[in-house]
Amino acid sequence: MIEDRIKQQVYSKIFNFVAGIPRTNKEVRERLQRYVSKIELDEGEKETLIAETLEMLNQDCTIDDARYAHDYVVNSQLSTKPRSLYKIKQFLYKKGIPEKIIESELQQVSGSFDGANAQKDLEKLSRRFQKLEGFVLRNKLTSHLIRKGYPSDVVYNVVDTYLGVK
């Protein structure tokens, strides 16, 4: 049986971890495992303590993967640093957000999101390549945007529009 004092101590520590910055379920679980590994308990009791603490945090709405994903997507839209949908998806997946939640959040983003962000990225990039012309400029712009994770059809469309080909 796990003492209430230990439960409260672990909950207090993890609540302080979550209080400052929004965290995902995966991040909290990893931090909990690190905290609980230092406590002298059986492996079964450690897992029980982790599960109970996560359940309390979920009930308090302190951690919510769907809200985290939604907030990240909205902040990416408002950010001055343009990101492709692929990069957003990659980041959220790395944070441990389930694929189903990621897909539902990305479906809510307008279809022109990648195009608009690729355009912003292209404008920033064009300052760096002012002295280049023609095929070399087109090649550099295209390869840079593709490396950033934009779909190739969007990249070619944005670059061609910028260069006046279309």
Summary of the structure (lengths in Angstrom):
residues: 166
radius of gyration: 22.3
end to end distance: 71.3
largest distance: 73.0
contacts: 445
relative contact order: 0.09
helix: 73%
strand: 0%
